[in-house]
Amino acid sequence: MQPTDAFVSTLQNWVEVFMRRSMRSFILFSKESGLSMSQIGALFHIYKGASGVSDIGDDLGITSAAASQMLEHLVRHQLILR
């Protein structure tokens, strides 16, 4: 095995472990906070600068109506302001 191949293999293994642990923590946070993954995704998009309902819906791959309902839930829980 070439040194480059060993490095790539080690890096791939590290990324796999990192992603598995990160996702486990992320899912645990989602359950503890009572937020769905889509709601957390919307919060990330808002934080990055997406401001319109249609922008958030497009980014998440959902309809504007579904995005509006989801955002209204976040408003009711005082996580965002409209």
Beta strands, then each sheet from edge to edge (+ up, - down):
end
